Amino acid sequence: MNAYIDHLVFGIYPYIALSVLVIGSIIRFDREPYSWRSGSSQLLRRKQLMWGSVLFHVGVLFVLFGHIVGLLVPIWVFDSLAVKHEWKQALAVYGGGTAGLFSFIGASLLLHRRLFDARVRAHSTFADTGILTLLWLQLALGLATVPISLGHMDGEQMVRFMAWANGIFTFNPTASLFMEGAHWIFRLHIFLGLTIFILFPFTRLVHMLSAPVRYLWRGGYQIVRSRRSLSHG
């Protein structure tokens, strides 16, 4: 029974989550391009928003980069560069833990602002509050893995999760076997992360895929005229 659940959650669910993430994002961008935004409420309780947003976004960028490099780069690449698994795990624990802490503090400020400021709460949707709450929980789970990892700094856990992630992206049908024996906090952390992938296309998180890169090659200048100049024109 446990093997079946592992295969369902860590062998099949990842493909469902990634498919919904990609296809759902494409469909939303095609059908609802004007909803492709973060929906800012920066005019309300601005100082707390600024601190929370900066801490959250800076921390998340480092966390995401660390997860992408740490999980998706094949193990043999690190072995060929003579990077010991213990070193990699230490970097993930201390570097990722620090970035996760910054992000968690930022998410806490943003969530507190959204829940306890009546004006912000009135301008928030269920999806806005819900996805921020899930991100807060995901960051909390990520930080909860730090003391567990500190107790096993031999790199074995890191190799386990790398092998699982590599197995998913190489369509290894036995990828879920690498999750056997993993601590329940790691398993819940991965499951919630996959669930956030599924919810991604239906929330404000889609703005993460947008960047104003078109300004790099936009020709000419934007002409801005004051109201006075228009009245005298």
Secondary structure, DSSP 4 states (H G I P E B T S, - for coil): -HHHHHHIIIIIHHHHHHHHHHHHHHHHHHH-GGG-S----TTSSHHHHHHHHHHHHHHHHHHHHHHIIIIIS-HHHHHHTT--HHHHHHHHHHHHHHHHHHHHHHHHHHHHHHHH-HHHHHT--HHHHHHHHHHHHHHHHHHHHHHHHHT-TTSHHHHHHHHHHHHHHTT-TTGGGGGTT--HHHHHHHHHHHHHHHHGGGSGGGGGG---GGGGT--S------HHHHHT-
